Amino acid sequence: MSDLGLTHIAFVVKDLERSIAFYEKYVAMRVVHRRFERGTHVAWISDHTRPFVIVLIQSAEMAPETPLGPFGHLGIAVTSREEVDRLAGEARREGILAREPTDSGPPVGYWTFIADPDGNMIELSYGQEVGLAEETARRSR
């Protein structure tokens, strides 16, 4: 099967191992591919829920940046409000909580923002209606 649709997003990172550890802890992603070539370390990480990876690249040739900006973020659905609270508590203790958990009601749900090691924002949420909106749109085509 060949890939089709959105397959990845790529970030240049300062410290590949630190970034992998962050995404393992907060987003339940695991390394599915690693390579080193010409001074560049690359890891693909996935949560194994769909054919999508975050590509993490550590290279002396490229400076890390936060391409998502101050509000742009990766949205990650978790299993419960309690999981949002638990991870927000961990992030608070580590000094990386960017926004306290907030209940915005439907369709946004309960969410929080956490900064990854390079300052990119990760939104952890419960109760968003992305799947419902996508399914409704697909049926109406």
Helices and strands as residue ranges (DSSP letters): E 8-12, H 16-27, E 30-37, E 40-46, E 53-59, E 73-77, H 81-94, E 97-103, E 110-115, E 121-126, H 130-139
